């Protein structure tokens, strides 16, 4: 009779860590930033565009700030949300937002 192949759990492998699911806006934000970082990596490599790099980067930064401004608080809370002080602040902000919506 053939011997059964042990599963990872039977072999004593550690369980997989649960993967955190990011909000869609955060995934989109990360993608936009990665695309623009790749773009600027290419620009830095092009000698003819080097004189314009600072101006291009400043324009990119301004556009990015405008686009991310509505998500600034949520982004900060997501990035620093494990700190107990930030957790308390987040809970307070969410309570205040809920109260404002009810009014």
Beta strands, then each sheet from edge to edge (+ up, - down):
end
